[in-house]
Amino acid sequence: MAEVQPFRGIRYNLQRVGDLSKVICPPFDVISDGRFYYRRSPYNIIRLESSEERPEDTATDNRYVRAARTMQSWLEEGTLVRDEQPALYVIEHRFLYQGSLKSRWGLIARLRLEELGTGHIRAHEKTMKRPAKDRLNLLRCCRANFSPILGLFHDAEGEIAPLLSNLPSEQADVVARDNDGVTYLVWSVTDQRVITKIGELLADKVIYIADGHHRYEMGLMYRKEQCSTARHSTGEEPFNFVMASLMRAEDPNLVMVPTHRLVRGVRRDKLAELEHSLAVHFDMELLSPISDLSSTLEVWMEALGRQGQGTFGLYGLDGTRLRLLTARRGQALRESMEADEPPSWKELDVSLLHWVILRGMLGIDTLEKEERCLEYTRDGFQALTEVDCGNYQLAFFLNPARIPHVLEVSDAGSRVPQKSTYFHPKTPAGLIVNPLWDRLTRLLL
């Protein structure tokens, strides 16, 4: 069963930091300019979530050690304060998307860790070594979760939603607004009857990790390390859990946007052969730029969206024009893909792109090569300019996948390529911190 529990969260003391909006930051993997958050406040959570590296860093004085020292200092001076009672934290995201104001509800709780593929928690996306190592080092030093993973659960009957959405906004414990205009409202729920009811309703649910695979997997690794050194473990120690923001998979305001691929480091002979290789499997249409880059991008993405499944945009092979690639023999091409993968995996555009083009045609066929040759962005403007500047050779644009389709892949026991999904907006770091200790002791012994 999926076990969801309340916890004594650590929160900012607003009397010391002032506006909570100035001290939150995005999760570590989507921070584009850490300096912005450093400048915004001396108490910004980036100093814990993704502390800056320094040239003089050593094994005993580095970004992770500094994060732990900063956290210890903030706890001792009262900048961070731990709640007296265990609570579930209800969160509402209010955001503008495609011209409409949307609202999405979730529940921040601690989720019992279990080995993936053995129970009620399922992954959907592959991970990479570098961010995994980074998150493990941070856990070892700080012993805390600064940003929650995102977990989805099926609730087609809508049993859980009313328990979360009947809270008056004027009574929210905290309100914060991020740099993109998203507003976050958080309520602390300590009523034991409500906590018990939510736990019972979620107990038989499958929890799909929608975001935060590196954090979850390193939580498992950290738990293993702690259990190996503990004289006795009851299974109830905080390191047996991870902080999670849980949301309904059926929520109409659960938005998933595509993550585009930037390519570098491909041999010239592979690039020279690419046009011929593409012609074997794809129909191609060239789109020319129009008045300005912003308008051009809008028109190109609309054209990509109209083509739908099985179509990619390729930039960098035809000067300043975009090449639309549509799989000619879509089903036959997908059947030629990795034999061990389920049909739901083969139906995803991102799987087709990685298997047929990136692996088969460009030779990016190992995780090591992917980490070296690929970069990921949701910003189409950035993708175009990075190629124009010569920082990357190619950019591949994708349509967003459908959420039910991605969950089908997870149910089949498979995983899509890394950075295939992006759920918008992400819950920021700094609203709630989940400590992985029973009582406050020195973080650095």
Backbone hydrogen bonds in HBPLUS format (Angstrom, degrees):
<---DONOR---> <-ACCEPTOR-->    atom                        ^
c    i                          cat <-CA-CA->   ^        H-A-AA   ^      H-
h    n   atom  resd res      DA  || num        DHA   H-A  angle D-A-AA Bond
n    s   type  num  typ     dist DA aas  dist angle  dist       angle   num
A0002-ALA N   A0203-ALA O   3.05 MM 201  4.87 143.3  2.19 135.3 136.7     1
A0112-ARG N   A0003-GLU O   3.01 MM 109  5.50 169.2  2.02 160.6 164.1     2
A0005-GLN N   A0110-ARG O   2.91 MM 105  5.33 165.4  1.93 157.5 162.3     3
A0110-ARG N   A0005-GLN O   3.01 MM 105  5.33 174.2  2.01 162.2 161.1     4
A0007-PHE N   A0087-ALA O   3.05 MM  80  5.36 157.4  2.10 134.7 132.2     5
A0087-ALA N   A0007-PHE O   2.99 MM  80  5.36 161.9  2.02 119.1 120.1     6
A0083-ASP N   A0009-GLY O   2.80 MM  74  5.60 168.9  1.81 169.1 171.0     7
A0010-ILE N   A0433-VAL O   2.85 MM 423  4.86 163.9  1.88 144.7 149.4     8
A0433-VAL N   A0010-ILE O   2.90 MM 423  4.86 145.2  2.02 142.5 150.9     9
A0011-ARG N   A0081-VAL O   2.86 MM  70  5.49 167.9  1.87 151.9 150.2    10
A0081-VAL N   A0011-ARG O   2.86 MM  70  5.49 168.1  1.87 159.0 161.9    11
A0013-ASN N   A0079-THR O   2.82 MM  66  5.25 160.1  1.86 153.4 150.8    12
A0016-ARG N   A0013-ASN O   2.93 MM   3  5.63 152.6  2.00 118.3 126.3    13
A0017-VAL N   A0013-ASN O   3.15 MM   4  6.47 158.9  2.20 149.3 155.8    14
A0018-GLY N   A0014-LEU O   2.84 MM   4  4.89 144.0  1.96 125.9 132.9    15
A0022-LYS N   A0019-ASP O   3.10 MM   3  5.77 153.0  2.17 116.3 122.8    16
A0023-VAL N   A0020-LEU O   3.03 MM   3  5.45 161.1  2.06 114.7 120.7    17
A0045-ILE N   A0023-VAL O   2.84 MM  22  5.70 172.3  1.85 144.7 144.5    18
A0025-CYS N   A0429-ALA O   3.26 MM 404  5.49 154.8  2.33 140.8 146.9    19
A0429-ALA N   A0025-CYS O   2.82 MM 404  5.49 150.7  1.91 167.3 176.6    20
A0030-VAL N   A0027-PRO O   3.14 MM   3  6.00 173.2  2.15 131.3 133.4    21
A0036-PHE N   A0033-ASP O   3.21 MM   3  5.78 140.1  2.38 111.7 120.2    22
A0037-TYR N   A0034-GLY O   3.13 MM   3  5.49 122.1  2.48 104.9 117.3    23
A0038-TYR N   A0034-GLY O   3.09 MM   4  6.43 150.1  2.19 148.3 157.5    24
A0039-ARG N   A0035-ARG O   2.95 MM   4  6.15 156.8  2.01 150.7 155.7    25
A0040-ARG N   A0036-PHE O   3.11 MM   4  6.22 133.4  2.34 134.7 147.3    26
A0044-ASN N   A0041-SER O   3.19 MM   3  5.18 166.5  2.21 110.3 109.9    27
A0047-ARG N   A0044-ASN O   3.17 MM   3  6.31 172.2  2.17 131.4 132.0    28
A0048-LEU N   A0045-ILE O   2.83 MM   3  5.36 159.6  1.87 116.5 123.5    29
A0049-GLU N   A0045-ILE O   2.82 MM   4  6.03 170.9  1.83 161.9 163.1    30
A0050-SER N   A0046-ILE O   2.94 MM   4  5.13 155.5  2.00 125.2 133.3    31
A0057-ASP N   A0054-ARG O   3.04 MM   3  5.42 164.9  2.07 122.0 122.6    32
A0058-THR N   A0061-ASP O   2.84 MM   3  5.04 165.6  1.86 132.6 137.0    33
A0066-ARG N   A0062-ASN O   2.89 MM   4  6.11 165.3  1.92 162.5 167.2    34
A0067-ALA N   A0063-ARG O   3.04 MM   4  6.14 147.8  2.15 133.5 142.0    35
A0068-ALA N   A0064-TYR O   3.06 MM   4  6.36 157.1  2.11 146.1 151.4    36
A0069-ARG N   A0065-VAL O   2.96 MM   4  6.25 160.0  2.00 152.0 157.4    37
A0070-THR N   A0066-ARG O   2.87 MM   4  6.03 157.9  1.92 148.6 154.9    38
A0071-MET N   A0067-ALA O   2.91 MM   4  6.12 161.1  1.95 149.0 154.3    39
A0072-GLN N   A0068-ALA O   2.92 MM   4  6.11 161.5  1.96 148.9 154.1    40
A0073-SER N   A0069-ARG O   2.94 MM   4  6.15 158.4  1.99 146.3 152.1    41
A0074-TRP N   A0070-THR O   2.91 MM   4  6.16 162.2  1.94 154.1 158.5    42
A0075-LEU N   A0071-MET O   2.95 MM   4  6.15 152.9  2.02 150.4 157.5    43
A0076-GLU N   A0072-GLN O   2.99 MM   4  6.19 161.3  2.02 149.3 154.4    44
A0077-GLU N   A0073-SER O   2.98 MM   4  6.13 154.6  2.04 152.2 158.5    45
A0079-THR N   A0074-TRP O   2.82 MM   5  4.81 128.5  2.09 147.5 154.9    46
A0080-LEU N   A0074-TRP O   3.12 MM   6  5.49 163.1  2.15 118.1 118.3    47
A0078-GLY N   A0075-LEU O   3.35 MM   3  5.24 147.8  2.46  94.7 103.8    48
A0088-LEU N   A0189-VAL O   3.04 MM 101  5.13 162.0  2.07 145.8 147.9    49
A0189-VAL N   A0088-LEU O   2.74 MM 101  5.13 165.7  1.76 168.0 170.6    50
A0089-TYR N   A0108-ILE O   3.01 MM  19  4.91 175.3  2.01 152.8 151.9    51
A0108-ILE N   A0089-TYR O   2.66 MM  19  4.91 176.8  1.66 155.2 155.3    52
A0090-VAL N   A0187-TRP O   2.91 MM  97  5.12 138.4  2.09 145.9 153.6    53
A0187-TRP N   A0090-VAL O   2.88 MM  97  5.12 158.5  1.92 148.3 155.2    54
A0091-ILE N   A0106-GLY O   2.96 MM  15  5.18 169.4  1.97 133.7 137.0    55
A0106-GLY N   A0091-ILE O   2.79 MM  15  5.18 142.6  1.93 156.7 163.3    56
A0092-GLU N   A0185-LEU O   2.90 MM  93  5.18 155.3  1.96 147.9 155.2    57
A0185-LEU N   A0092-GLU O   3.06 MM  93  5.18 158.5  2.11 143.5 150.2    58
A0093-HIS N   A0104-ARG O   2.76 MM  11  5.09 163.3  1.79 152.4 158.2    59
A0104-ARG N   A0093-HIS O   2.87 MM  11  5.09 152.8  1.94 143.3 152.0    60
A0094-ARG N   A0183-THR O   2.89 MM  89  5.08 162.7  1.92 154.2 157.7    61
A0183-THR N   A0094-ARG O   2.91 MM  89  5.08 164.5  1.94 153.8 155.9    62
A0095-PHE N   A0102-LYS O   2.98 MM   7  5.35 158.0  2.03 142.0 149.1    63
A0102-LYS N   A0095-PHE O   2.70 MM   7  5.35 171.7  1.71 162.9 165.9    64
A0097-TYR N   A0100-SER O   2.84 MM   3  5.36 166.4  1.86 153.3 155.3    65
A0100-SER N   A0097-TYR O   3.04 MM   3  5.36 166.3  2.06 114.0 118.2    66
A0107-LEU N   A0246-LEU O   2.95 MM 139  5.06 146.8  2.06 135.2 145.9    67
A0246-LEU N   A0107-LEU O   2.78 MM 139  5.06 170.3  1.79 141.0 141.6    68
A0109-ALA N   A0244-ALA O   2.97 MM 135  5.60 156.1  2.03 158.8 164.1    69
A0244-ALA N   A0109-ALA O   2.85 MM 135  5.60 168.8  1.87 168.4 170.5    70
A0111-LEU N   A0242-VAL O   2.80 MM 131  5.32 171.2  1.81 155.4 154.6    71
A0242-VAL N   A0111-LEU O   2.93 MM 131  5.32 148.9  2.02 138.4 147.4    72
A0113-LEU N   A0240-ASN O   2.86 MM 127  5.74 171.4  1.87 146.0 148.9    73
A0118-THR N   A0115-GLU O   3.34 MM   3  5.90 148.8  2.45 136.8 135.0    74
A0207-ILE N   A0120-HIS O   2.69 MM  87  6.05 163.9  1.72 169.9 175.2    75
A0122-ARG N   A0207-ILE O   2.92 MM  85  6.30 160.1  1.96 155.5 160.7    76
A0209-ILE N   A0122-ARG O   2.77 MM  87  6.08 171.0  1.78 169.0 171.7    77
A0416-VAL N   A0124-HIS O   2.74 MM 292  6.09 165.4  1.76 149.0 143.8    78
A0126-LYS N   A0416-VAL O   2.96 MM 290  6.19 151.0  2.04 170.5 176.1    79
A0133-LYS N   A0129-LYS O   2.94 MM   4  6.15 164.4  1.97 160.6 163.6    80
A0134-ASP N   A0130-ARG O   3.07 MM   4  6.29 157.6  2.12 149.3 155.9    81
A0135-ARG N   A0131-PRO O   3.02 MM   4  6.21 160.5  2.06 147.2 150.8    82
A0136-LEU N   A0132-ALA O   3.04 MM   4  6.29 155.4  2.10 150.8 157.7    83
A0137-ASN N   A0133-LYS O   3.03 MM   4  6.22 163.4  2.06 151.9 155.8    84
A0138-LEU N   A0134-ASP O   3.12 MM   4  6.36 153.5  2.20 144.9 152.1    85
A0139-LEU N   A0135-ARG O   3.00 MM   4  6.22 157.5  2.05 145.9 151.6    86
A0140-ARG N   A0136-LEU O   2.95 MM   4  6.20 161.6  1.98 153.7 158.3    87
A0141-CYS N   A0137-ASN O   3.19 MM   4  6.41 153.2  2.27 143.9 149.8    88
A0142-CYS N   A0138-LEU O   2.85 MM   4  5.86 171.8  1.86 159.7 162.5    89
A0143-ARG N   A0139-LEU O   2.80 MM   4  4.77 144.0  1.93 125.3 135.3    90
A0436-LEU N   A0143-ARG O   2.89 MM 293  5.19 161.8  1.93 144.9 139.1    91
A0145-ASN N   A0434-ASN O   2.86 MM 289  4.98 158.0  1.91 139.3 146.1    92
A0434-ASN N   A0145-ASN O   2.93 MM 289  4.98 165.1  1.95 148.2 151.6    93
A0430-GLY N   A0146-PHE O   3.36 MM 284  6.17 150.7  2.46 163.2 158.9    94
A0149-ILE N   A0243-MET O   3.09 MM  94  6.52 162.0  2.12 145.9 142.5    95
A0245-SER N   A0149-ILE O   2.71 MM  96  5.99 166.6  1.73 165.8 169.1    96
A0150-LEU N   A0211-ASP O   2.79 MM  61  4.87 167.1  1.81 140.1 144.3    97
A0210-ALA N   A0150-LEU O   2.78 MM  60  5.38 151.3  1.87 148.2 156.1    98
A0211-ASP N   A0150-LEU O   3.30 MM  61  4.87 155.1  2.37 132.3 131.1    99
A0151-GLY N   A0245-SER O   2.90 MM  94  6.03 164.5  1.93 142.2 146.7   100
A0247-MET N   A0151-GLY O   2.89 MM  96  6.34 154.9  1.95 160.7 169.2   101
A0152-LEU N   A0208-TYR O   2.82 MM  56  5.00 158.2  1.87 141.9 147.3   102
A0208-TYR N   A0152-LEU O   2.83 MM  56  5.00 169.4  1.84 150.6 153.1   103
A0153-PHE N   A0247-MET O   3.04 MM  94  6.37 145.0  2.17 152.5 159.6   104
A0249-ALA N   A0153-PHE O   2.85 MM  96  5.48 161.6  1.88 142.5 143.1   105
A0158-GLY N   A0155-ASP O   2.92 MM   3  5.32 150.7  2.01 110.1 119.6   106
A0163-LEU N   A0160-ILE O   2.96 MM   3  5.50 133.9  2.18 115.9 128.5   107
A0164-LEU N   A0161-ALA O   2.95 MM   3  5.30 144.8  2.07 110.0 120.5   108
A0165-SER N   A0161-ALA O   3.04 MM   4  6.16 152.6  2.11 160.4 168.9   109
A0171-GLN N   A0168-PRO O   3.05 MM   3  5.64 158.7  2.10 115.1 121.8   110
A0172-ALA N   A0169-SER O   3.20 MM   3  5.34 167.5  2.22 112.4 112.8   111
A0173-ASP N   A0186-VAL O   2.77 MM  13  5.72 127.4  2.04 143.1 158.8   112
A0174-VAL N   A0186-VAL O   3.31 MM  12  5.41 156.4  2.37 140.6 146.5   113
A0186-VAL N   A0174-VAL O   3.04 MM  12  5.41 160.5  2.08 156.1 157.7   114
A0176-ALA N   A0184-TYR O   2.93 MM   8  5.22 156.7  1.98 147.6 155.1   115
A0184-TYR N   A0176-ALA O   2.71 MM   8  5.22 166.6  1.73 161.0 164.7   116
A0178-ASP N   A0182-VAL O   2.91 MM   4  5.47 157.6  1.96 154.0 158.3   117
A0181-GLY N   A0178-ASP O   3.09 MM   3  5.46 163.9  2.11 115.0 117.8   118
A0195-ILE N   A0191-ASP O   3.01 MM   4  6.28 165.0  2.03 156.4 161.3   119
A0196-THR N   A0192-GLN O   2.89 MM   4  5.95 161.3  1.92 144.7 149.6   120
A0197-LYS N   A0193-ARG O   3.00 MM   4  6.14 160.3  2.04 143.9 149.5   121
A0198-ILE N   A0194-VAL O   2.95 MM   4  6.17 166.0  1.97 156.1 158.9   122
A0199-GLY N   A0195-ILE O   3.01 MM   4  6.18 162.7  2.04 148.1 153.3   123
A0200-GLU N   A0196-THR O   2.94 MM   4  6.17 153.7  2.01 150.1 156.9   124
A0201-LEU N   A0197-LYS O   3.01 MM   4  6.25 158.4  2.05 150.0 155.7   125
A0202-LEU N   A0198-ILE O   3.00 MM   4  6.18 149.2  2.10 150.8 158.8   126
A0203-ALA N   A0199-GLY O   3.08 MM   4  5.95 123.5  2.41 136.5 149.4   127
A0205-LYS N   A0202-LEU O   3.04 MM   3  5.16 164.5  2.07 112.5 116.5   128
A0216-TYR N   A0212-GLY O   2.90 MM   4  6.17 157.6  1.95 155.3 161.9   129
A0217-GLU N   A0213-HIS O   2.89 MM   4  6.03 176.2  1.89 156.5 157.8   130
A0218-MET N   A0214-HIS O   2.98 MM   4  6.01 154.9  2.04 144.3 151.4   131
A0219-GLY N   A0215-ARG O   2.96 MM   4  6.02 131.3  2.20 132.0 144.8   132
A0219-GLY N   A0216-TYR O   3.00 MM   3  4.95 126.0  2.30  94.1 109.3   133
A0220-LEU N   A0216-TYR O   3.05 MM   4  6.50 145.3  2.17 147.9 157.0   134
A0221-MET N   A0217-GLU O   3.09 MM   4  6.42 152.4  2.17 139.2 146.7   135
A0222-TYR N   A0218-MET O   2.84 MM   4  5.96 158.7  1.89 142.5 148.2   136
A0223-ARG N   A0219-GLY O   2.94 MM   4  6.09 156.6  2.00 143.0 149.6   137
A0224-LYS N   A0220-LEU O   3.02 MM   4  6.26 156.3  2.08 145.5 151.7   138
A0225-GLU N   A0221-MET O   3.01 MM   4  6.34 155.1  2.08 147.2 153.8   139
A0226-GLN N   A0222-TYR O   2.91 MM   4  6.18 161.6  1.94 153.2 158.0   140
A0227-CYS N   A0223-ARG O   2.90 MM   4  6.07 162.0  1.93 153.4 158.1   141
A0228-SER N   A0224-LYS O   3.05 MM   4  6.16 145.9  2.17 141.4 150.2   142
A0229-THR N   A0226-GLN O   3.27 MM   3  5.41 140.2  2.44  98.7 109.0   143
A0230-ALA N   A0226-GLN O   2.99 MM   4  6.05 131.5  2.23 145.0 158.0   144
A0240-ASN N   A0237-GLU O   2.95 MM   3  5.80 164.1  1.98 129.9 133.3   145
A0241-PHE N   A0238-PRO O   3.09 MM   3  5.68 155.3  2.16 123.5 124.6   146
A0251-ASP N   A0248-ARG O   3.30 MM   3  5.34 165.3  2.32 103.5 107.6   147
A0254-LEU N   A0251-ASP O   3.03 MM   3  5.39 155.0  2.09 122.5 121.0   148
A0424-HIS N   A0255-VAL O   2.79 MM 169  5.36 158.0  1.84 146.0 153.6   149
A0257-VAL N   A0422-TYR O   2.86 MM 165  5.48 157.5  1.92 162.5 162.2   150
A0260-HIS N   A0377-THR O   2.71 MM 117  5.33 146.2  1.82 158.0 154.2   151
A0377-THR N   A0260-HIS O   3.14 MM 117  5.33 157.8  2.19 137.9 143.6   152
A0261-ARG N   A0396-PHE O   2.95 MM 135  5.04 157.8  2.00 148.8 153.3   153
A0396-PHE N   A0261-ARG O   2.75 MM 135  5.04 162.0  1.78 150.4 156.8   154
A0262-LEU N   A0375-GLU O   2.84 MM 113  4.98 163.4  1.87 149.8 149.5   155
A0375-GLU N   A0262-LEU O   2.96 MM 113  4.98 147.5  2.07 138.5 144.1   156
A0263-VAL N   A0394-LEU O   2.89 MM 131  5.09 165.0  1.91 147.3 147.6   157
A0393-GLN N   A0263-VAL O   2.68 MM 130  5.68 145.5  1.80 154.1 166.3   158
A0394-LEU N   A0263-VAL O   3.32 MM 131  5.09 159.6  2.36 131.5 136.3   159
A0264-ARG N   A0373-CYS O   2.93 MM 109  4.98 145.2  2.05 141.3 150.0   160
A0270-LYS N   A0267-ARG O   3.13 MM   3  5.38 125.0  2.45 101.1 114.4   161
A0271-LEU N   A0267-ARG O   3.17 MM   4  6.57 155.1  2.23 149.6 156.6   162
A0272-ALA N   A0268-ARG O   2.87 MM   4  6.10 154.9  1.93 149.6 157.0   163
A0273-GLU N   A0269-ASP O   3.09 MM   4  6.24 141.4  2.24 137.5 146.5   164
A0274-LEU N   A0270-LYS O   3.12 MM   4  6.14 121.1  2.48 135.8 150.2   165
A0274-LEU N   A0271-LEU O   3.19 MM   3  5.07 143.3  2.33  95.4 106.1   166
A0277-SER N   A0273-GLU O   3.02 MM   4  6.21 164.2  2.05 158.0 163.2   167
A0278-LEU N   A0274-LEU O   2.84 MM   4  6.01 160.6  1.88 159.8 164.3   168
A0279-ALA N   A0275-GLU O   3.14 MM   4  6.29 152.3  2.22 142.6 149.6   169
A0280-VAL N   A0277-SER O   3.29 MM   3  5.52 144.0  2.43 101.2 110.6   170
A0281-HIS N   A0278-LEU O   3.09 MM   3  5.63 135.4  2.30 111.6 121.7   171
A0282-PHE N   A0278-LEU O   2.84 MM   4  5.68 150.8  1.93 166.6 176.4   172
A0328-ARG N   A0281-HIS O   2.80 MM  47  5.66 174.5  1.81 151.4 152.4   173
A0283-ASP N   A0326-THR O   2.84 MM  43  5.19 160.9  1.87 154.5 152.2   174
A0326-THR N   A0283-ASP O   2.95 MM  43  5.19 164.9  1.97 151.1 155.8   175
A0285-GLU N   A0324-LEU O   3.07 MM  39  5.08 146.9  2.19 136.2 145.3   176
A0324-LEU N   A0285-GLU O   2.76 MM  39  5.08 169.5  1.77 160.5 159.1   177
A0287-LEU N   A0322-LEU O   2.77 MM  35  5.10 162.3  1.80 154.8 160.8   178
A0322-LEU N   A0287-LEU O   2.93 MM  35  5.10 154.9  1.99 151.0 153.2   179
A0296-THR N   A0292-ASP O   2.87 MM   4  6.00 156.3  1.93 152.0 160.0   180
A0297-LEU N   A0293-LEU O   2.89 MM   4  6.02 161.4  1.92 148.8 153.1   181
A0298-GLU N   A0294-SER O   3.13 MM   4  6.37 158.8  2.18 145.0 150.4   182
A0299-VAL N   A0295-SER O   3.05 MM   4  6.29 163.7  2.08 152.0 155.5   183
A0300-TRP N   A0296-THR O   2.91 MM   4  6.10 163.3  1.93 155.1 160.2   184
A0301-MET N   A0297-LEU O   2.92 MM   4  6.06 163.7  1.94 154.4 158.1   185
A0302-GLU N   A0298-GLU O   3.08 MM   4  6.23 150.0  2.17 142.6 150.8   186
A0303-ALA N   A0299-VAL O   3.03 MM   4  6.29 154.0  2.10 145.9 152.7   187
A0304-LEU N   A0300-TRP O   2.94 MM   4  6.24 153.6  2.01 147.4 154.9   188
A0305-GLY N   A0301-MET O   2.92 MM   4  6.09 156.6  1.98 143.4 149.6   189
A0306-ARG N   A0302-GLU O   3.01 MM   4  6.26 149.7  2.10 145.8 153.4   190
A0307-GLN N   A0303-ALA O   3.25 MM   4  6.51 147.2  2.36 143.2 150.6   191
A0308-GLY N   A0304-LEU O   3.31 MM   4  6.68 145.1  2.44 143.9 152.6   192
A0327-ALA N   A0310-GLY O   2.97 MM  17  5.54 164.1  1.99 157.9 160.6   193
A0312-PHE N   A0325-LEU O   2.83 MM  13  5.15 149.6  1.92 142.5 152.0   194
A0325-LEU N   A0312-PHE O   2.81 MM  13  5.15 168.6  1.83 153.1 157.1   195
A0313-GLY N   A0397-PHE O   2.97 MM  84  4.62 160.8  2.01 131.1 135.6   196
A0397-PHE N   A0313-GLY O   2.69 MM  84  4.62 161.6  1.72 138.6 145.0   197
A0314-LEU N   A0323-ARG O   2.79 MM   9  5.00 153.6  1.86 140.2 149.3   198
A0323-ARG N   A0314-LEU O   2.85 MM   9  5.00 174.9  1.85 150.2 151.8   199
A0315-TYR N   A0395-ALA O   2.88 MM  80  5.11 161.1  1.92 152.4 157.8   200
A0395-ALA N   A0315-TYR O   2.90 MM  80  5.11 144.4  2.03 147.1 153.1   201
A0321-ARG N   A0318-ASP O   3.13 MM   3  5.46 161.5  2.16 124.8 130.0   202
A0333-LEU N   A0329-ARG O   2.77 MM   4  5.82 159.3  1.81 165.1 172.5   203
A0334-ARG N   A0330-GLY O   2.97 MM   4  6.17 156.9  2.02 149.0 155.1   204
A0335-GLU N   A0331-GLN O   2.97 MM   4  6.21 149.5  2.07 146.9 155.4   205
A0336-SER N   A0333-LEU O   3.17 MM   3  5.30 141.3  2.33  98.1 109.0   206
A0337-MET N   A0334-ARG O   3.09 MM   3  5.34 162.8  2.12 109.6 114.5   207
A0341-GLU N   A0338-GLU O   3.25 MM   3  5.73 159.0  2.30 111.9 118.2   208
A0345-TRP N   A0342-PRO O   3.05 MM   3  5.45 130.6  2.31 109.8 121.7   209
A0346-LYS N   A0342-PRO O   3.30 MM   4  6.69 156.6  2.35 150.6 157.1   210
A0347-GLU N   A0343-PRO O   3.06 MM   4  6.27 136.3  2.25 148.0 159.4   211
A0348-LEU N   A0345-TRP O   3.26 MM   3  5.68 158.9  2.31 109.4 115.5   212
A0352-LEU N   A0348-LEU O   3.17 MM   4  6.52 158.1  2.22 149.4 155.4   213
A0353-LEU N   A0349-ASP O   2.86 MM   4  6.15 160.0  1.90 156.0 161.4   214
A0354-HIS N   A0350-VAL O   3.03 MM   4  6.15 167.1  2.04 143.6 147.0   215
A0355-TRP N   A0351-SER O   2.87 MM   4  5.92 169.2  1.89 153.4 157.0   216
A0356-VAL N   A0352-LEU O   2.97 MM   4  5.65 157.1  2.02 142.1 149.1   217
A0357-ILE N   A0353-LEU O   3.12 MM   4  5.30 136.6  2.31 123.7 136.2   218
A0358-LEU N   A0353-LEU O   2.97 MM   5  6.31 168.4  1.98 159.7 163.1   219
A0359-ARG N   A0354-HIS O   2.81 MM   5  5.87 146.6  1.93 149.1 158.8   220
A0360-GLY N   A0355-TRP O   3.18 MM   5  6.18 143.6  2.32 128.6 139.0   221
A0361-MET N   A0357-ILE O   2.98 MM   4  4.83 138.5  2.16 113.8 126.5   222
A0362-LEU N   A0357-ILE O   2.96 MM   5  6.31 140.7  2.12 159.7 171.4   223
A0364-ILE N   A0358-LEU O   2.82 MM   6  5.41 157.9  1.87 154.6 146.9   224
A0363-GLY N   A0359-ARG O   3.20 MM   4  4.81 131.3  2.45 114.3 120.6   225
A0370-GLU N   A0366-THR O   2.96 MM   4  6.25 154.3  2.03 148.0 155.9   226
A0371-GLU N   A0367-LEU O   2.97 MM   4  6.20 158.2  2.01 147.8 152.6   227
A0372-ARG N   A0368-GLU O   3.09 MM   4  6.30 143.2  2.23 139.5 149.6   228
A0373-CYS N   A0369-LYS O   2.71 MM   4  5.73 155.9  1.77 155.2 161.2   229
A0374-LEU N   A0370-GLU O   2.95 MM   4  5.28 151.1  2.03 140.1 143.8   230
A0383-ALA N   A0379-ASP O   3.08 MM   4  6.44 155.3  2.14 148.9 156.1   231
A0384-LEU N   A0380-GLY O   3.07 MM   4  6.37 159.1  2.11 152.3 156.1   232
A0385-THR N   A0381-PHE O   3.06 MM   4  6.29 170.0  2.07 154.4 157.1   233
A0386-GLU N   A0382-GLN O   2.87 MM   4  5.94 155.6  1.93 153.1 159.4   234
A0387-VAL N   A0383-ALA O   3.36 MM   4  6.53 151.7  2.45 140.7 146.7   235
A0388-ASP N   A0384-LEU O   2.95 MM   4  6.22 163.4  1.98 151.4 156.8   236
A0389-CYS N   A0385-THR O   2.87 MM   4  5.97 148.0  1.97 145.4 152.8   237
A0391-ASN N   A0386-GLU O   3.00 MM   5  5.36 131.3  2.25 165.4 172.0   238
A0392-TYR N   A0386-GLU O   3.34 MM   6  5.92 142.4  2.49 128.0 126.0   239
A0390-GLY N   A0387-VAL O   3.00 MM   3  5.11 151.7  2.08 103.7 112.8   240
A0405-HIS N   A0402-ARG O   3.11 MM   3  5.32 119.8  2.49 102.1 116.9   241
A0406-VAL N   A0402-ARG O   3.11 MM   4  6.48 154.3  2.18 154.4 161.8   242
A0407-LEU N   A0403-ILE O   3.05 MM   4  6.35 159.6  2.09 157.6 163.0   243
A0408-GLU N   A0404-PRO O   2.99 MM   4  6.21 141.4  2.14 140.8 151.2   244
A0409-VAL N   A0405-HIS O   3.24 MM   4  6.62 148.3  2.35 143.3 150.3   245
A0410-SER N   A0406-VAL O   3.19 MM   4  6.59 153.9  2.26 144.1 150.9   246
A0411-ASP N   A0407-LEU O   2.87 MM   4  6.15 156.5  1.92 148.7 155.0   247
A0412-ALA N   A0408-GLU O   3.01 MM   4  6.23 137.7  2.19 141.3 152.3   248
A0412-ALA N   A0409-VAL O   3.17 MM   3  5.13 128.0  2.45  92.8 106.4   249
A0414-SER N   A0409-VAL O   3.14 MM   5  5.58 162.2  2.17 158.3 153.4   250
A0413-GLY N   A0410-SER O   2.96 MM   3  5.21 159.8  2.00 110.5 115.5   251
